[in-house]
Amino acid sequence: MPQPSDLAIARATALRPIADVAAELGLGAETILPYGRHKAKIPLDAVPQRTERGRLVLVTGINPTPAGEGKTTTTIGLADALRRIGVRAVACLREPSLGPCFGVKGGATGGGYAQVAPMEDINLHFTGDIHAVTAANNLLASLIDNHLHHGNALGIDPRRIAWRRCLDLNDRALRDIVVGLGGPPNGPVREDGFDITAASEVMAVLCLASDLADLRARLARIIVAQRRDGSPVTAADLKADGAMATLLRDALMPNLVQTLEGTPAFIHGGPFANIAHGCNSLIATRLALALADVVVTEAGFGADLGAEKFLDIKCRIGGLAPGCAVVVATVRALKMHAGLAKAELGREDVAAVARGAANLLRHVANLQGFGLPVLVALNRFDTDTEAEIGAVREAVAAVGADAILCTHWAEGGEGAVGLARAVLARLDAGTAHLALLYPDEMPLAEKIVTVATRIYHAGEVTFSDLAARRLAAFEAAGFGRLPVCIAKTQYSFSADPRLLGAPEGHTFPVRDVRLSAGAGFVVALAGDIMTMPGLPRVPAAEAIGLDETGAIEGLF
């Protein structure tokens, strides 16, 4: 009998009252702000004297394929497994974006019997955090245009406005637009555009702020435009930071939910490690480390994107240091990295697995280069053969790591107990010594080259004239010590999504750069990557609807 759908499994599970979940972490009912029966906000003063005593585990993955890998599912399954063997564990995840939910990827709450719940709420509006980010971002955009309309006392050059609007949906038609049409009452005509909300600087500010004061300070530092003399105009100059912080006040509080097995989970902050830094909030991670013995968190897409940004941006800014990393892979995905089509994945092909394992081994070696002990979580499918699994184990062993077979999608936490025990052994060994990829003082262009050559194995990095000029300007303005956040395709180590496996010697083209002075990093746009995705030919939205009782259908 086939396993029920994720939605059916989630609906059939009796969840604990959220106050009971909080109590497991030592949080009294009076310290949480419930959003219904199964969600709650945790006020920032709920643990006023918190000490970060827990140990941190980073879950990442190979470059994603249409075959699926299961990074979020593994994060949840591992947290459940740790709790099953007596460890006080918490999962820290990112909030799903509506864009993928209605686009091609679907929801982001795990799968099978390794899910966080309430699944429908989390995948849709949840507690309104992403909507608050959208509102704060677009309020700033509105204040810019209003300032221009009412005389432009700050002397903003309309040709040099860098701030873009945002929306939490995929809509390619909004990538580049013109505003102010319709005559003088509608303000000056100028070019503008939209990013998806998760890729906005306001989302990054929310994720990297340490408290309300830091949130407002970061918002104030956002550079929105230049004057005609080239001097910067900030959100503080427009007196926007107070109102933006007001919109984000409640959104800054982490969200507490639970897995299907009742394990506490903080879900807070935006996704999209291909075009943003792709991590859950620093506040949620620190809170979890104060309340739990082991915290399992994930970084988006492949380790070349999510894990690198987690370590070089979030850990650098927040002073975090994971004790172990887990790279998620599947036999099916490795076959795709070897060039097999999706229709060919069901037949045994040990040679293809061995070839495709090059992608996995590159990620493992990269993380070892950061000074982390690495495990491989091999999510099992029914079509996997013992010979194929053996090929993965043999390949991984050659680089000094272990591959642990996992079945948590079908069996819940019990299917990840072996992984949990292996993780604890690595944590207890205490061999992790985090070494960031580059120092603060390295020039910005060299930081980009370092990531591209050491992590992506590029042979050459090229910069457009525009990107080179802007990098020089950022350094001249005093932003040279910031880390870099590279936006590129998630499907390949290169900037070309067609180069699967572990390509080497490729040219890595940086076409533009953006300064996120409030968030505290510089974004480098590589290849054809877009910060506002488009919908696929057959969007997931076409299958989503309500039945005759008003219940949601088609959400996965």
C-alpha positions as CSV (number, residue, x, y, z in Angstrom):
1,M,0.0,0.0,0.0
2,P,1.5,3.4,-0.9
3,Q,2.3,5.8,1.8
4,P,-0.4,8.6,2.3
5,S,0.4,12.1,1.1
6,D,2.3,14.5,3.3
7,L,-0.8,16.5,3.8
8,A,-2.8,13.4,4.8
9,I,-0.1,12.3,7.3
10,A,0.0,15.7,8.8
11,R,-3.7,15.9,9.2
12,A,-3.9,12.5,10.8
13,T,-1.4,13.4,13.5
14,A,-2.6,14.6,16.9
15,L,-0.4,17.5,17.9
16,R,0.5,18.6,21.4
17,P,-0.8,21.9,22.8
18,I,1.9,24.5,22.1
19,A,2.1,25.3,25.8
20,D,3.3,21.7,26.4
21,V,5.9,22.0,23.7
22,A,7.2,25.2,25.3
23,A,7.2,23.6,28.7
24,E,9.6,20.9,27.4
25,L,12.0,23.7,26.8
26,G,11.4,25.2,30.2
27,L,9.2,28.0,28.9
28,G,6.1,28.7,31.0
29,A,2.7,29.3,29.4
30,E,2.9,32.9,30.6
31,T,6.1,33.5,28.6
32,I,4.8,32.6,25.1
33,L,2.3,34.3,22.8
34,P,0.1,31.6,21.3
35,Y,-1.1,31.9,17.7
36,G,-4.0,29.4,18.0
37,R,-3.4,25.9,19.5
38,H,-0.2,24.9,17.8
39,K,1.9,28.0,17.1
40,A,3.4,30.6,19.3
41,K,5.7,33.5,19.3
42,I,8.5,33.6,21.8
43,P,9.1,37.1,23.2
44,L,12.7,38.3,23.1
45,D,12.8,38.6,26.9
46,A,11.4,35.1,27.6
47,V,14.9,33.9,28.6
48,P,16.5,37.2,29.8
49,Q,19.7,35.7,31.1
50,R,20.2,33.0,28.5
51,T,23.5,31.3,28.0
52,E,24.1,29.4,24.8
53,R,25.0,26.0,26.1
54,G,23.7,23.8,23.4
55,R,25.8,22.2,20.6
56,L,25.0,23.1,17.0
57,V,24.6,20.7,14.0
58,L,24.4,22.0,10.4
59,V,22.4,20.1,7.9
60,T,23.2,20.8,4.2
61,G,23.1,18.9,1.0
62,I,24.4,18.2,-2.5
63,N,23.4,20.4,-5.4
64,P,19.6,19.8,-5.7
65,T,18.1,17.8,-8.6
66,P,14.5,17.0,-9.7
67,A,15.0,13.6,-8.0
68,G,14.9,15.2,-4.5
69,E,17.3,14.9,-1.6
70,G,15.4,15.7,1.6
71,K,17.4,18.2,3.5
72,T,14.5,19.6,5.5
73,T,13.2,16.1,6.1
74,T,16.6,15.1,7.4
75,T,16.8,18.1,9.7
76,I,13.5,17.1,11.2
77,G,14.1,13.4,11.3
78,L,17.5,14.0,13.0
79,A,15.9,16.2,15.7
80,D,13.2,13.6,16.3
81,A,15.8,10.8,16.5
82,L,17.9,12.7,19.0
83,R,14.9,13.3,21.2
84,R,14.1,9.5,20.9
85,I,17.4,8.6,22.4
86,G,17.1,11.0,25.3
87,V,18.7,14.2,24.0
88,R,16.9,17.6,24.5
89,A,16.9,18.6,20.8
90,V,15.4,21.5,18.8
91,A,15.1,21.9,15.1
92,C,15.8,25.4,13.7
93,L,14.3,25.9,10.2
94,R,13.5,28.7,7.8
95,E,10.0,29.9,7.0
96,P,8.6,28.7,3.6
97,S,8.1,31.3,0.9
98,L,4.8,31.4,-1.0
99,G,6.8,31.6,-4.2
100,P,8.0,27.9,-4.2
101,C,4.7,26.8,-2.7
102,F,2.7,28.0,-5.7
103,G,5.6,27.5,-8.1
104,V,7.7,24.4,-8.7
105,K,9.2,23.3,-5.4
106,G,6.1,23.0,-3.3
107,G,6.0,23.4,0.5
108,A,9.0,23.3,2.9
109,T,7.8,21.6,6.0
110,G,9.5,18.2,5.4
111,G,7.8,15.1,4.1
112,G,6.4,11.7,5.0
113,Y,6.7,11.1,8.8
114,A,9.4,13.7,9.2
115,Q,7.4,17.0,9.1
116,V,6.8,20.1,11.1
117,A,3.2,21.1,11.8
118,P,0.7,22.6,11.4
119,M,1.9,22.0,7.9
120,E,-0.8,24.1,6.1
121,D,-0.3,27.1,8.3
122,I,3.5,27.1,8.1
123,N,3.5,26.8,4.3
124,L,1.0,29.6,3.8
125,H,0.6,32.7,6.0
126,F,2.0,31.2,9.2
127,T,2.4,34.1,11.8
128,G,2.7,36.8,9.1
129,D,6.5,37.4,9.4
130,I,7.1,37.4,5.7
131,H,4.2,39.7,5.1
132,A,5.6,42.1,7.7
133,V,9.0,42.0,5.8
134,T,7.2,42.8,2.6
135,A,5.3,45.7,4.2
136,A,8.4,47.2,5.8
137,N,10.4,46.9,2.5
138,N,7.6,48.5,0.4
139,L,7.0,51.2,3.0
140,L,10.6,52.3,2.4
141,A,10.0,52.3,-1.3
142,S,6.9,54.4,-0.9
143,L,8.7,56.9,1.3
144,I,11.5,57.3,-1.4
145,D,8.9,58.1,-4.1
146,N,7.0,60.3,-1.8
147,H,10.1,62.2,-1.0
148,L,10.8,62.8,-4.7
149,H,7.3,63.9,-5.3
150,H,7.4,66.5,-2.5
151,G,10.5,68.4,-3.6
152,N,13.4,66.0,-3.0
153,A,15.0,67.9,-0.2
154,L,17.7,65.2,0.1
155,G,18.8,65.7,-3.5
156,I,18.3,62.0,-4.4
157,D,19.3,61.2,-8.0
158,P,16.3,59.3,-9.4
159,R,18.7,57.5,-11.7
160,R,20.7,56.1,-8.8
161,I,17.9,54.6,-6.6
162,A,19.0,51.1,-5.6
163,W,16.0,50.2,-3.4
164,R,13.6,47.8,-5.0
165,R,10.1,46.7,-4.0
166,C,9.4,43.1,-3.1
167,L,6.6,40.5,-3.2
168,D,6.4,37.0,-1.7
169,L,5.3,35.4,-5.0
170,N,7.0,34.4,-8.2
171,D,6.2,37.0,-10.8
172,R,8.8,37.5,-13.7
173,A,6.8,40.4,-15.1
174,L,7.7,42.5,-12.1
175,R,11.5,42.1,-12.4
176,D,11.9,45.4,-14.1
177,I,9.1,48.0,-14.2
178,V,8.5,51.7,-14.6
179,V,6.7,53.6,-11.8
180,G,5.2,57.1,-11.8
181,L,3.3,56.8,-15.0
182,G,0.0,58.8,-15.4
183,G,1.3,62.3,-14.9
184,P,2.7,64.6,-12.2
185,P,0.2,63.5,-9.5
186,N,1.7,60.0,-9.5
187,G,5.3,61.2,-8.9
188,P,8.3,61.2,-11.1
189,V,8.7,58.5,-13.7
190,R,11.6,56.2,-13.0
191,E,12.8,52.6,-13.4
192,D,12.1,50.2,-10.5
193,G,11.7,46.5,-10.0
194,F,10.7,43.7,-7.6
195,D,12.7,41.0,-5.7
196,I,11.0,38.1,-4.0
197,T,10.7,39.0,-0.3
198,A,13.0,36.3,1.0
199,A,15.8,37.8,-1.1
200,S,15.2,41.3,0.2
201,E,17.7,43.1,2.5
202,V,15.0,43.6,5.1
203,M,14.6,39.8,5.4
204,A,18.4,39.6,5.9
205,V,18.3,42.3,8.5
206,L,15.5,40.4,10.3
207,C,17.6,37.2,10.2
208,L,20.8,38.8,11.4
209,A,19.6,41.2,14.0
210,S,20.4,40.4,17.6
211,D,17.6,42.4,19.2
212,L,15.2,45.2,18.6
213,A,17.8,47.9,19.0
214,D,20.1,46.2,16.5
215,L,17.2,45.7,14.1
216,R,16.5,49.4,14.0
217,A,20.2,50.2,13.7
218,R,20.5,47.9,10.8
219,L,17.4,49.3,9.1
220,A,18.7,52.8,9.6
221,R,22.0,51.9,7.8
222,I,20.2,50.6,4.6
223,I,21.5,52.6,1.6
224,V,18.6,53.3,-0.7
225,A,20.1,55.7,-3.3
226,Q,22.8,58.2,-4.1
227,R,22.7,62.0,-4.5
228,R,24.1,63.5,-7.6
229,D,27.5,64.0,-5.9
230,G,27.6,60.2,-5.2
231,S,27.0,60.5,-1.5
232,P,24.7,57.8,0.0
233,V,21.1,58.3,1.2
234,T,20.0,55.9,3.9
235,A,16.7,54.8,5.4
236,A,17.5,56.9,8.4
237,D,17.8,60.0,6.2
238,L,14.3,59.3,5.1
239,K,13.2,58.8,8.7
240,A,11.9,55.4,7.7
241,D,13.7,53.2,10.2
242,G,11.3,53.7,13.1
243,A,8.2,52.9,11.1
244,M,9.9,49.9,9.5
245,A,11.0,48.6,13.0
246,T,7.4,49.0,14.2
247,L,6.2,46.8,11.4
248,L,8.8,44.2,12.2
249,R,8.5,44.2,16.0
250,D,6.5,41.1,16.3
251,A,8.1,39.4,13.3
252,L,11.4,39.6,15.1
253,M,10.1,37.1,17.7
254,P,10.9,33.5,16.8
255,N,8.0,31.1,16.1
256,L,7.7,27.9,18.0
257,V,6.0,24.8,16.5
258,Q,6.6,21.1,16.6
259,T,7.4,18.1,14.5
260,L,4.8,15.3,14.0
261,E,6.6,13.5,16.9
262,G,6.3,16.6,19.2
263,T,9.9,17.7,19.0
264,P,10.1,21.5,19.5
265,A,11.0,23.5,16.3
266,F,11.8,27.1,15.8
267,I,10.8,28.3,12.3
268,H,12.0,31.9,11.7
269,G,13.5,33.8,8.8
270,G,13.4,33.5,5.1
271,P,14.7,30.8,2.6
272,F,16.5,31.1,-0.8
273,A,20.2,30.5,-0.3
274,N,20.7,30.8,-4.1
275,I,19.8,34.5,-4.1
276,A,20.0,35.4,-0.4
277,H,22.0,34.2,2.6
278,G,19.4,31.5,3.2
279,C,19.6,30.9,6.9
280,N,17.1,30.9,9.7
281,S,17.3,33.8,12.1
282,L,20.3,34.4,14.4
283,I,17.8,35.1,17.3
284,A,16.1,31.8,16.9
285,T,19.3,29.8,16.7
286,R,20.7,31.5,19.8
287,L,17.5,31.0,21.7
288,A,17.5,27.3,20.8
289,L,21.1,27.0,21.9
290,A,20.1,28.4,25.3
291,L,17.2,26.0,25.7
292,A,18.4,22.7,24.2
293,D,21.4,20.4,24.4
294,V,21.6,19.9,20.6
295,V,20.2,22.2,18.0
296,V,19.8,21.0,14.4
297,T,19.6,23.7,11.8
298,E,19.6,23.6,8.0
299,A,21.2,25.8,5.3
300,G,19.4,26.2,2.0
301,F,20.2,24.4,-1.3
302,G,23.6,22.8,-1.8
303,A,26.5,23.3,0.6
304,D,28.2,25.5,-2.0
305,L,25.5,28.1,-1.3
306,G,23.7,27.5,2.0
307,A,26.5,26.1,4.1
308,E,29.1,28.5,2.8
309,K,26.9,31.5,3.6
310,F,25.9,30.0,6.9
311,L,29.5,29.7,7.9
312,D,31.0,32.8,6.3
313,I,28.1,35.2,7.0
314,K,25.9,34.0,9.8
315,C,28.6,32.4,11.9
316,R,30.9,35.3,11.3
317,I,28.3,37.9,12.3
318,G,26.8,35.8,15.1
319,G,29.8,34.1,16.6
320,L,28.4,30.6,16.1
321,A,30.4,27.5,15.5
322,P,28.8,24.2,14.5
323,G,30.3,21.0,16.0
324,C,29.3,18.8,13.1
325,A,27.9,19.0,9.5
326,V,25.6,16.6,7.8
327,V,25.4,16.5,4.0
328,V,22.2,15.0,2.6
329,A,22.2,12.9,-0.6
330,T,20.2,10.2,-2.3
331,V,21.2,7.5,-4.8
332,R,18.7,8.9,-7.3
333,A,20.1,12.4,-7.1
334,L,23.7,11.1,-7.6
335,K,22.5,9.3,-10.7
336,M,21.2,12.6,-12.1
337,H,24.5,14.2,-11.4
338,A,26.0,11.5,-13.5
339,G,23.7,12.5,-16.4
340,L,20.9,10.0,-16.1
341,A,17.3,11.2,-16.9
342,K,14.6,11.0,-14.3
343,A,13.0,8.1,-16.1
344,E,16.2,6.1,-15.8
345,L,16.6,6.4,-12.0
346,G,14.6,3.2,-11.1
347,R,17.1,0.7,-12.6
348,E,20.4,-0.2,-10.9
349,D,23.4,1.6,-12.2
350,V,26.3,1.4,-9.8
351,A,28.7,3.1,-12.3
352,A,26.4,6.1,-12.5
353,V,26.2,6.4,-8.7
354,A,30.0,6.3,-8.5
355,R,30.3,9.0,-11.2
356,G,27.6,11.2,-9.6
357,A,29.2,10.8,-6.2
358,A,31.8,13.4,-7.3
359,N,29.3,16.1,-6.5
360,L,28.8,14.7,-3.0
361,L,32.5,14.3,-2.4
362,R,33.2,17.9,-3.4
363,H,30.7,19.2,-0.8
364,V,32.2,16.9,1.9
365,A,35.7,18.1,1.1
366,N,34.6,21.7,1.2
367,L,33.1,21.4,4.6
368,Q,36.1,19.5,5.9
369,G,38.1,22.5,4.7
370,F,36.1,24.7,7.1
371,G,37.3,22.5,10.0
372,L,34.1,20.5,10.5
373,P,33.6,16.7,10.9
374,V,31.2,15.6,8.2
375,L,28.6,12.9,8.0
376,V,26.6,11.9,4.9
377,A,22.9,11.2,5.4
378,L,21.8,8.9,2.6
379,N,18.0,9.0,2.3
380,R,16.9,5.6,1.1
381,F,14.3,5.1,-1.7
382,D,12.7,1.7,-2.4
383,T,14.5,1.4,-5.8
384,D,18.0,1.8,-4.2
385,T,20.0,-1.5,-4.3
386,E,22.6,-2.7,-1.9
387,A,25.3,-2.4,-4.5
388,E,24.4,1.3,-5.2
389,I,24.4,2.1,-1.4
390,G,27.7,0.3,-1.1
391,A,29.1,2.5,-3.9
392,V,28.2,5.6,-2.0
393,R,29.7,4.3,1.3
394,E,32.9,3.4,-0.4
395,A,33.2,6.8,-2.1
396,V,32.6,8.6,1.1
397,A,34.9,6.5,3.2
398,A,37.7,7.4,0.8
399,V,37.5,11.0,2.0
400,G,37.3,10.2,5.7
401,A,33.6,10.4,6.2
402,D,30.8,8.0,6.9
403,A,27.5,7.5,5.0
404,I,24.6,6.7,7.3
405,L,21.5,5.1,5.7
406,C,18.3,7.0,6.7
407,T,14.6,6.1,6.5
408,H,13.0,8.8,8.5
409,W,10.7,9.8,5.6
410,A,8.9,6.4,6.0
411,E,9.6,5.7,9.7
412,G,9.9,9.1,11.4
413,G,12.6,9.6,14.0
414,E,13.3,5.9,14.4
415,G,14.6,5.9,10.8
416,A,17.4,8.4,11.8
417,V,18.5,7.0,15.1
418,G,21.7,5.7,13.5
419,L,22.4,9.2,12.2
420,A,21.7,10.7,15.6
421,R,24.2,8.4,17.3
422,A,26.8,9.2,14.7
423,V,26.2,12.9,15.2
424,L,26.5,12.7,19.0
425,A,29.8,10.8,18.6
426,R,31.2,13.6,16.4
427,L,30.0,16.2,18.8
428,D,31.5,14.4,21.8
429,A,34.8,14.0,20.0
430,G,35.1,17.8,19.9
431,T,37.2,17.9,16.8
432,A,35.5,20.8,15.1
433,H,37.6,24.0,14.7
434,L,35.7,26.4,12.5
435,A,38.0,28.2,10.0
436,L,36.3,30.8,7.9
437,L,37.1,30.9,4.2
438,Y,38.5,34.5,4.2
439,P,39.4,37.2,6.6
440,D,37.5,40.5,7.0
441,E,40.3,42.5,5.6
442,M,40.5,40.8,2.3
443,P,39.3,43.0,-0.6
444,L,35.8,42.3,-1.8
445,A,36.8,41.1,-5.2
446,E,39.3,38.7,-3.7
447,K,36.6,37.3,-1.4
448,I,34.4,36.6,-4.4
449,V,37.4,34.9,-6.2
450,T,38.2,32.9,-3.1
451,V,34.6,31.5,-2.8
452,A,34.5,30.8,-6.6
453,T,37.9,29.1,-6.8
454,R,38.0,27.2,-3.5
455,I,34.3,26.2,-3.2
456,Y,33.1,26.2,-6.8
457,H,36.5,25.1,-8.3
458,A,36.3,27.9,-10.9
459,G,39.3,28.4,-13.1
460,E,38.7,32.0,-13.7
461,V,36.4,34.7,-12.2
462,T,35.4,37.6,-14.5
463,F,33.8,40.9,-13.4
464,S,31.7,43.1,-15.6
465,D,32.9,46.7,-15.8
466,L,29.8,47.7,-13.7
467,A,30.5,45.1,-11.0
468,A,34.2,46.1,-10.8
469,R,33.3,49.8,-10.5
470,R,30.8,49.2,-7.8
471,L,33.1,47.0,-5.8
472,A,35.7,49.7,-5.9
473,A,33.1,52.3,-4.8
474,F,32.0,50.1,-1.9
475,E,35.5,49.8,-0.6
476,A,36.1,53.5,-1.0
477,A,33.0,54.1,1.1
478,G,34.3,51.9,3.9
479,F,32.5,48.6,3.2
480,G,35.4,46.5,2.2
481,R,35.4,44.4,5.4
482,L,31.9,43.0,4.7
483,P,31.5,39.3,3.8
484,V,30.2,38.4,0.4
485,C,26.9,36.7,-0.5
486,I,27.1,35.1,-4.0
487,A,23.8,34.7,-5.9
488,K,24.0,31.9,-8.5
489,T,22.2,28.8,-9.7
490,Q,21.6,26.2,-7.1
491,Y,21.9,23.3,-9.5
492,S,25.6,23.4,-10.2
493,F,28.9,24.4,-8.6
494,S,29.2,26.8,-11.5
495,A,27.0,29.6,-12.7
496,D,25.7,27.3,-15.5
497,P,22.8,25.0,-14.3
498,R,23.7,22.5,-17.0
499,L,27.1,21.7,-15.5
500,L,26.2,18.9,-13.1
501,G,28.5,16.7,-11.0
502,A,31.7,18.4,-10.0
503,P,32.9,20.7,-12.8
504,E,36.3,22.3,-12.6
505,G,38.2,25.1,-14.4
506,H,35.0,26.8,-15.5
507,T,34.7,30.6,-15.9
508,F,32.6,32.2,-13.1
509,P,31.0,35.5,-14.4
510,V,30.0,38.2,-11.9
511,R,27.7,40.6,-13.8
512,D,26.7,42.9,-10.9
513,V,27.0,43.5,-7.2
514,R,24.7,45.1,-4.6
515,L,25.5,46.6,-1.3
516,S,23.4,45.5,1.7
517,A,24.8,47.8,4.2
518,G,22.1,47.2,6.8
519,A,22.3,43.4,6.6
520,G,26.1,43.6,6.5
521,F,27.2,41.9,3.3
522,V,27.8,42.5,-0.4
523,V,25.7,40.5,-2.9
524,A,27.4,39.3,-6.1
525,L,25.1,38.3,-8.9
526,A,26.6,35.6,-11.1
527,G,25.4,34.3,-14.5
528,D,21.7,34.6,-15.3
529,I,20.4,34.3,-11.7
530,M,17.3,36.4,-11.0
531,T,16.2,37.8,-7.6
532,M,12.6,37.5,-8.7
533,P,11.8,34.0,-9.8
534,G,9.2,33.1,-12.5
535,L,6.6,30.5,-12.5
536,P,7.1,27.2,-14.3
537,R,5.0,26.0,-17.3
538,V,2.7,24.1,-14.9
539,P,2.7,25.9,-11.5
540,A,1.9,24.0,-8.3
541,A,-0.8,26.6,-7.9
542,E,-2.9,24.9,-10.5
543,A,-3.4,21.8,-8.2
544,I,-4.1,23.8,-5.0
545,G,-7.6,24.5,-3.9
546,L,-10.4,23.8,-1.4
547,D,-12.7,20.9,-1.1
548,E,-16.5,21.1,-0.4
549,T,-15.7,21.4,3.3
550,G,-13.2,24.3,2.9
551,A,-10.2,22.1,3.6
552,I,-7.0,22.7,1.6
553,E,-6.1,20.3,-1.2
554,G,-3.0,19.8,-3.3
555,L,-0.5,21.5,-0.9
556,F,2.7,19.4,-0.7
